Amino acid sequence: MDDKSLPQSIGENILPPVSLTDKQENLCKRLDEWYKGNGLKHKPSDMFRGAVFAIRKECESNPDFISQAANSLREILYPFQSVHVKKISYKKADSLKNFGSVTVNENFYNNKVKPLWRRLNDIAHHGIDPQGDKNFDFSSFNKDEFQKLLVEFEGVMDEALIRQLDVHQMLDEVLAINPQSIREIEEK
């Protein structure tokens, strides 16, 4: 029985996929390689895209969109954090070192990745994570704050997934720049 007082849906309301920046696409590629190297079959790039999709303007009518987006990002890190995922041999910082990261050590992991994981966990669990930040107030957490957290996630994971070959490629790109073109740009 239809309730005539409620707004009625007309047709399908299918949103197009999100468009990621080149930097986000590169991060997705690296995340997928990280997973594949650890024998995981699912794609973290889909989880990342899902997080970006969930926080888009068109999804704000979903009252739980922030925690759902946080859960997608949290799930990317989960196999490497949890003792319950037995398939992963290398956990935490070791998983990134095994990937070939040139930036990750225990300090990086404990000061960047772990706090990020905890904040995402708190948000995904609506602020009731027993191991989370006791001062976190989910009720006042908003989309702007989540978007800052998404940018932080991108930065931390981008840095964590830099390999030696990437460093060589960056150096090659710098060396390929014509010094004359740099002077011309500076003169303008």
Backbone as CSV, one residue per row, in Angstrom:
resi,resn,N_x,N_y,N_z,CA_x,CA_y,CA_z,C_x,C_y,C_z
1,MET,0.837,-1.169,0.000,0.000,0.000,0.000,0.886,1.238,0.000
2,ASP,0.696,2.114,-0.962,1.486,3.336,-1.078,0.964,4.420,-0.143
3,ASP,1.875,5.084,0.522,1.526,6.215,1.375,1.636,7.471,0.518
4,LYS,0.487,8.082,0.215,0.452,9.240,-0.682,1.095,10.478,-0.055
5,SER,1.313,10.474,1.281,1.918,11.640,1.930,3.434,11.662,1.772
6,LEU,4.033,10.526,1.403,5.482,10.456,1.211,5.831,10.808,-0.231
7,PRO,6.994,11.428,-0.444,7.411,11.707,-1.826,7.562,10.401,-2.599
8,GLN,7.112,10.412,-3.813,7.163,9.212,-4.641,8.355,9.279,-5.587
9,SER,9.049,8.161,-5.730,10.176,8.069,-6.635,9.654,7.900,-8.050
10,ILE,10.252,8.616,-8.963,9.845,8.528,-10.360,11.043,8.040,-11.149
11,GLY,10.918,6.889,-11.777,12.015,6.350,-12.571,13.173,5.908,-11.702
12,GLU,14.284,5.641,-12.354,15.480,5.220,-11.639,16.322,6.432,-11.299
13,ASN,16.968,6.360,-10.162,17.842,7.443,-9.733,19.252,6.874,-9.594
14,ILE,19.891,6.606,-10.725,21.216,6.008,-10.724,22.252,7.104,-10.930
15,LEU,23.162,7.194,-9.972,24.214,8.196,-10.061,25.376,7.658,-10.883
16,PRO,26.001,8.510,-11.689,27.163,8.056,-12.458,28.345,7.805,-11.522
17,PRO,29.321,7.035,-11.985,30.500,6.802,-11.149,31.252,8.107,-10.901
18,VAL,32.074,8.103,-9.875,32.863,9.289,-9.553,34.037,9.411,-10.507
19,SER,34.481,10.635,-10.695,35.696,10.889,-11.467,36.799,11.211,-10.476
20,LEU,37.859,10.449,-10.544,38.987,10.667,-9.656,40.042,11.516,-10.360
21,THR,40.845,12.188,-9.567,41.975,12.932,-10.128,43.036,11.933,-10.584
22,ASP,43.992,12.396,-11.357,45.090,11.522,-11.784,45.851,10.984,-10.570
23,LYS,46.038,11.825,-9.574,46.751,11.404,-8.369,45.963,10.319,-7.631
24,GLN,44.647,10.465,-7.559,43.814,9.445,-6.916,43.835,8.141,-7.708
25,GLU,43.809,8.242,-9.036,43.886,7.041,-9.875,45.217,6.324,-9.653
26,ASN,46.294,7.079,-9.534,47.603,6.492,-9.272,47.613,5.799,-7.909
27,LEU,47.008,6.430,-6.913,46.912,5.804,-5.594,46.117,4.505,-5.683
28,CYS,45.029,4.506,-6.423,44.226,3.286,-6.588,45.061,2.161,-7.195
29,LYS,45.863,2.496,-8.183,46.732,1.499,-8.825,47.702,0.904,-7.801
30,ARG,48.315,1.763,-6.993,49.271,1.302,-5.992,48.586,0.453,-4.913
31,LEU,47.408,0.886,-4.488,46.670,0.104,-3.490,46.360,-1.293,-4.027
32,ASP,45.935,-1.361,-5.293,45.642,-2.662,-5.900,46.895,-3.533,-5.979
33,GLU,48.032,-2.929,-6.311,49.285,-3.691,-6.364,49.670,-4.193,-4.974
34,TRP,49.470,-3.376,-3.963,49.761,-3.753,-2.573,48.930,-4.964,-2.185
35,TYR,47.649,-4.927,-2.498,46.767,-6.052,-2.180,47.158,-7.305,-2.955
36,LYS,47.364,-7.135,-4.253,47.694,-8.279,-5.098,48.974,-8.957,-4.619
37,GLY,49.962,-8.164,-4.228,51.224,-8.706,-3.728,51.073,-9.497,-2.441
38,ASN,49.964,-9.298,-1.760,49.683,-10.023,-0.519,48.630,-11.107,-0.718
39,GLY,48.317,-11.405,-1.964,47.384,-12.486,-2.274,45.921,-12.167,-2.031
40,LEU,45.589,-10.899,-1.884,44.190,-10.517,-1.688,43.532,-10.302,-3.042
41,LYS,42.355,-10.848,-3.207,41.699,-10.819,-4.508,40.826,-9.581,-4.724
42,HIS,40.258,-9.025,-3.658,39.413,-7.853,-3.847,40.264,-6.613,-4.096
43,LYS,39.627,-5.573,-4.616,40.367,-4.394,-5.031,40.108,-3.229,-4.077
44,PRO,41.150,-2.763,-3.405,40.972,-1.598,-2.543,40.598,-0.344,-3.337
45,SER,40.917,-0.330,-4.616,40.531,0.820,-5.438,39.011,0.956,-5.481
46,ASP,38.295,-0.172,-5.456,36.830,-0.111,-5.415,36.351,0.477,-4.096
47,MET,37.036,0.131,-3.000,36.671,0.685,-1.695,36.944,2.185,-1.659
48,PHE,38.080,2.594,-2.230,38.418,4.016,-2.279,37.374,4.770,-3.098
49,ARG,37.054,4.244,-4.273,36.030,4.879,-5.110,34.685,4.921,-4.379
50,GLY,34.391,3.864,-3.633,33.145,3.837,-2.861,33.105,4.926,-1.805
51,ALA,34.239,5.189,-1.161,34.302,6.259,-0.157,34.078,7.616,-0.819
52,VAL,34.726,7.839,-1.950,34.566,9.100,-2.665,33.123,9.240,-3.152
53,PHE,32.544,8.145,-3.621,31.153,8.152,-4.084,30.212,8.493,-2.925
54,ALA,30.436,7.887,-1.772,29.523,8.048,-0.633,29.484,9.474,-0.089
55,ILE,30.548,10.242,-0.293,30.546,11.602,0.257,30.193,12.663,-0.785
56,ARG,29.832,12.254,-1.967,29.463,13.247,-2.978,28.165,13.941,-2.590
57,LYS,27.958,15.102,-3.087,26.811,15.956,-2.748,25.486,15.211,-2.903
58,GLU,25.356,14.449,-3.962,24.096,13.756,-4.250,23.753,12.698,-3.207
59,CYS,24.716,12.285,-2.400,24.479,11.237,-1.400,24.261,11.794,0.006
60,GLU,24.261,13.102,0.148,24.125,13.702,1.471,22.761,13.464,2.113
61,SER,21.780,13.056,1.332,20.481,12.751,1.939,20.535,11.445,2.739
62,ASN,21.599,10.658,2.546,21.817,9.460,3.356,22.396,9.928,4.690
63,PRO,21.675,9.764,5.801,22.166,10.278,7.082,23.424,9.578,7.593
64,ASP,23.804,8.458,6.987,24.963,7.697,7.449,26.118,7.737,6.442
65,PHE,26.096,8.693,5.516,27.082,8.692,4.435,28.519,8.844,4.928
66,ILE,28.742,9.599,5.996,30.116,9.813,6.480,30.692,8.526,7.058
67,SER,29.937,7.848,7.905,30.483,6.614,8.490,30.641,5.528,7.429
68,GLN,29.790,5.524,6.412,29.933,4.539,5.345,31.193,4.813,4.512
69,ALA,31.465,6.081,4.258,32.689,6.434,3.528,33.921,6.082,4.362
70,ALA,33.855,6.374,5.663,34.984,6.045,6.551,35.211,4.541,6.608
71,ASN,34.130,3.785,6.621,34.259,2.331,6.657,34.973,1.816,5.410
72,SER,34.695,2.391,4.271,35.371,1.967,3.040,36.874,2.196,3.129
73,LEU,37.272,3.355,3.641,38.710,3.634,3.779,39.333,2.748,4.849
74,ARG,38.625,2.550,5.942,39.111,1.701,7.036,39.341,0.279,6.538
75,GLU,38.439,-0.209,5.706,38.537,-1.577,5.189,39.775,-1.777,4.321
76,ILE,40.270,-0.715,3.713,41.501,-0.827,2.920,42.657,-1.232,3.821
77,LEU,42.711,-0.678,5.019,43.805,-0.960,5.954,43.556,-2.206,6.804
78,TYR,42.318,-2.628,6.914,41.932,-3.698,7.835,42.744,-4.993,7.713
79,PRO,42.952,-5.542,6.512,43.684,-6.821,6.449,45.092,-6.752,7.030
80,PHE,45.678,-5.568,7.012,47.050,-5.399,7.480,47.109,-4.999,8.948
81,GLN,45.964,-4.674,9.518,45.860,-4.289,10.923,45.399,-5.454,11.797
82,SER,44.465,-6.214,11.274,43.770,-7.200,12.088,44.521,-8.525,12.227
83,VAL,44.544,-9.037,13.439,45.111,-10.368,13.680,44.153,-11.447,13.187
84,HIS,42.919,-11.062,12.894,41.907,-12.030,12.457,42.043,-12.408,10.980
85,VAL,42.755,-11.603,10.219,42.975,-11.922,8.806,44.261,-12.729,8.732
86,LYS,44.113,-14.033,8.635,45.268,-14.948,8.693,46.011,-15.036,7.359
87,LYS,45.345,-14.685,6.272,45.954,-14.819,4.951,47.159,-13.896,4.766
88,ILE,47.192,-12.805,5.513,48.255,-11.816,5.379,49.422,-12.194,6.285
89,SER,50.576,-12.417,5.684,51.774,-12.782,6.453,52.408,-11.574,7.120
90,TYR,52.408,-10.461,6.407,53.069,-9.261,6.903,52.009,-8.263,7.358
91,LYS,52.114,-7.843,8.595,51.152,-6.904,9.168,51.790,-5.547,9.373
92,LYS,50.957,-4.560,9.491,51.321,-3.189,9.827,52.486,-2.686,8.975
93,ALA,53.523,-2.121,9.574,54.630,-1.537,8.806,55.302,-2.572,7.922
94,ASP,55.375,-3.818,8.380,56.023,-4.871,7.584,55.309,-5.101,6.260
95,SER,53.990,-4.918,6.229,53.259,-5.120,4.978,53.678,-4.093,3.939
96,LEU,53.938,-2.878,4.377,54.363,-1.832,3.455,55.829,-1.995,3.066
97,LYS,56.657,-2.396,4.016,58.068,-2.661,3.697,58.162,-3.800,2.685
98,ASN,57.357,-4.836,2.879,57.349,-5.972,1.971,56.900,-5.548,0.569
99,PHE,56.039,-4.563,0.490,55.593,-4.010,-0.797,56.755,-3.312,-1.512
100,GLY,57.711,-2.838,-0.729,58.857,-2.141,-1.291,58.901,-0.670,-0.926
101,SER,58.093,-0.283,0.044,58.070,1.119,0.457,59.444,1.577,0.914
102,VAL,59.818,2.766,0.456,61.097,3.337,0.874,60.908,4.360,1.996
103,THR,59.664,4.631,2.364,59.401,5.656,3.377,58.920,5.096,4.707
104,VAL,58.446,3.878,4.705,57.805,3.346,5.914,58.808,2.685,6.842
105,ASN,58.730,3.094,8.095,59.419,2.429,9.193,58.427,2.424,10.353
106,GLU,58.810,1.907,11.487,57.880,1.828,12.625,57.388,3.212,13.039
107,ASN,58.274,4.194,13.010,57.902,5.557,13.386,56.831,6.110,12.449
108,PHE,57.043,5.984,11.140,56.060,6.439,10.150,54.731,5.748,10.387
109,TYR,54.798,4.439,10.542,53.566,3.672,10.713,52.827,4.099,11.990
110,ASN,53.540,4.173,13.097,52.908,4.486,14.386,52.417,5.929,14.480
111,ASN,53.038,6.834,13.732,52.655,8.246,13.818,51.748,8.726,12.701
112,LYS,51.636,7.943,11.628,50.784,8.364,10.513,49.688,7.349,10.187
113,VAL,50.071,6.112,9.912,49.090,5.121,9.480,48.184,4.694,10.632
114,LYS,48.760,4.359,11.757,47.975,3.869,12.899,46.950,4.898,13.404
115,PRO,47.333,6.172,13.593,46.327,7.154,14.017,45.229,7.354,12.968
116,LEU,45.598,7.280,11.698,44.621,7.383,10.623,43.632,6.226,10.704
117,TRP,44.151,5.013,10.883,43.321,3.821,11.042,42.347,3.993,12.211
118,ARG,42.845,4.495,13.328,42.005,4.660,14.517,40.896,5.685,14.295
119,ARG,41.237,6.804,13.633,40.193,7.813,13.363,39.131,7.260,12.431
120,LEU,39.562,6.559,11.383,38.592,5.955,10.459,37.728,4.926,11.181
121,ASN,38.333,4.159,12.052,37.607,3.158,12.833,36.556,3.832,13.727
122,ASP,36.953,4.916,14.388,36.018,5.661,15.239,34.823,6.166,14.433
123,ILE,35.090,6.730,13.278,34.018,7.288,12.453,33.136,6.172,11.906
124,ALA,33.751,5.097,11.425,32.976,3.969,10.888,32.064,3.362,11.946
125,HIS,32.501,3.410,13.209,31.709,2.852,14.314,30.920,3.931,15.058
126,HIS,30.701,5.060,14.401,29.884,6.147,14.950,30.393,6.652,16.292
127,GLY,31.703,6.604,16.479,32.298,7.147,17.693,32.216,6.260,18.905
128,ILE,31.869,4.980,18.723,31.763,4.086,19.882,32.788,2.965,19.849
129,ASP,33.866,3.184,19.123,34.939,2.195,19.090,35.649,2.192,20.445
130,PRO,35.665,1.070,21.148,36.246,1.039,22.491,37.742,1.337,22.536
131,GLN,38.452,1.156,21.421,39.890,1.429,21.402,40.198,2.789,20.796
132,GLY,39.164,3.510,20.435,39.371,4.776,19.738,39.641,5.948,20.662
133,ASP,39.587,7.112,20.082,39.832,8.369,20.784,38.636,8.680,21.684
134,LYS,38.862,8.730,22.957,37.784,8.968,23.926,37.207,10.378,23.800
135,ASN,37.957,11.293,23.208,37.494,12.670,23.059,36.759,12.913,21.744
136,PHE,36.661,11.898,20.906,36.022,12.050,19.601,34.505,12.122,19.757
137,ASP,33.902,13.128,19.150,32.452,13.305,19.203,31.890,13.153,17.790
138,PHE,31.387,11.961,17.497,30.871,11.669,16.158,29.718,12.593,15.792
139,SER,28.902,12.956,16.761,27.715,13.774,16.471,28.070,15.138,15.889
140,SER,29.277,15.633,16.146,29.662,16.937,15.604,30.614,16.814,14.409
141,PHE,30.972,15.602,14.030,31.871,15.386,12.895,31.080,15.633,11.614
142,ASN,31.635,16.417,10.701,30.869,16.765,9.503,31.618,16.416,8.213
143,LYS,30.971,16.680,7.102,31.512,16.325,5.796,32.837,17.039,5.509
144,ASP,32.937,18.313,5.876,34.185,19.046,5.634,35.348,18.400,6.371
145,GLU,35.106,17.988,7.611,36.154,17.318,8.380,36.510,15.977,7.750
146,PHE,35.493,15.272,7.246,35.779,13.992,6.593,36.580,14.205,5.319
147,GLN,36.265,15.240,4.559,37.018,15.488,3.334,38.490,15.789,3.653
148,LYS,38.751,16.458,4.759,40.138,16.676,5.188,40.796,15.337,5.532
149,LEU,40.031,14.462,6.166,40.547,13.142,6.515,40.818,12.315,5.256
150,LEU,39.967,12.448,4.253,40.181,11.762,2.979,41.480,12.242,2.330
151,VAL,41.719,13.546,2.347,42.960,14.102,1.795,44.154,13.574,2.596
152,GLU,44.002,13.497,3.912,45.074,12.937,4.745,45.323,11.475,4.390
153,PHE,44.255,10.700,4.216,44.380,9.297,3.820,45.169,9.190,2.522
154,GLU,44.783,9.994,1.540,45.472,9.971,0.252,46.956,10.288,0.420
155,GLY,47.266,11.315,1.200,48.664,11.709,1.398,49.487,10.658,2.112
156,VAL,48.920,10.115,3.193,49.639,9.102,3.969,49.864,7.850,3.129
157,MET,48.828,7.389,2.449,48.976,6.160,1.670,49.844,6.386,0.437
158,ASP,49.758,7.563,-0.155,50.626,7.860,-1.291,52.089,7.796,-0.856
159,GLU,52.377,8.390,0.292,53.746,8.361,0.821,54.158,6.944,1.224
160,ALA,53.246,6.219,1.832,53.548,4.863,2.303,53.820,3.895,1.158
161,LEU,53.242,4.159,-0.004,53.366,3.225,-1.120,54.404,3.648,-2.161
162,ILE,55.290,4.577,-1.791,56.384,4.969,-2.693,57.473,3.900,-2.633
163,ARG,57.829,3.395,-3.827,58.887,2.387,-3.920,60.136,2.991,-4.553
164,GLN,61.222,2.270,-4.473,62.501,2.747,-5.004,62.389,3.090,-6.486
165,LEU,61.682,2.275,-7.252,61.514,2.565,-8.681,60.795,3.887,-8.898
166,ASP,59.863,4.223,-8.006,59.156,5.494,-8.113,60.105,6.664,-7.890
167,VAL,61.017,6.506,-6.951,62.000,7.548,-6.678,62.872,7.762,-7.915
168,HIS,63.287,6.671,-8.550,64.092,6.780,-9.769,63.309,7.477,-10.878
169,GLN,62.032,7.156,-10.996,61.204,7.784,-12.027,61.075,9.291,-11.762
170,MET,60.896,9.677,-10.498,60.810,11.103,-10.152,62.104,11.820,-10.509
171,LEU,63.221,11.181,-10.209,64.521,11.777,-10.547,64.686,11.914,-12.062
172,ASP,64.266,10.888,-12.799,64.341,10.954,-14.261,63.510,12.113,-14.799
173,GLU,62.332,12.326,-14.223,61.467,13.420,-14.668,62.106,14.775,-14.377
174,VAL,62.729,14.909,-13.226,63.411,16.165,-12.882,64.580,16.397,-13.825
175,LEU,65.349,15.350,-14.077,66.514,15.480,-14.947,66.128,15.742,-16.402
176,ALA,64.933,15.333,-16.796,64.483,15.524,-18.171,63.997,16.951,-18.430
177,ILE,63.807,17.723,-17.379,63.340,19.098,-17.546,64.456,19.928,-18.167
178,ASN,64.097,20.665,-19.169,65.040,21.538,-19.853,65.275,22.767,-18.972
179,PRO,66.519,23.008,-18.541,66.801,24.160,-17.669,66.376,25.493,-18.288
180,GLN,66.454,25.597,-19.600,66.052,26.837,-20.274,64.560,27.088,-20.077
181,SER,63.737,26.041,-20.142,62.293,26.224,-19.963,61.976,26.669,-18.539
182,ILE,62.755,26.222,-17.559,62.548,26.640,-16.170,62.855,28.135,-16.051
183,ARG,63.925,28.576,-16.688,64.272,30.006,-16.647,63.179,30.847,-17.287
184,GLU,62.629,30.356,-18.397,61.569,31.087,-19.083,60.331,31.221,-18.204
185,ILE,60.007,30.169,-17.479,58.852,30.207,-16.580,59.111,31.176,-15.446
186,GLU,60.314,31.144,-14.892,60.664,32.031,-13.769,60.647,33.499,-14.201
187,GLU,61.008,33.775,-15.438,61.055,35.150,-15.938,59.678,35.733,-16.156
188,LYS,58.680,34.913,-16.321,57.307,35.391,-16.588,56.662,35.907,-15.392
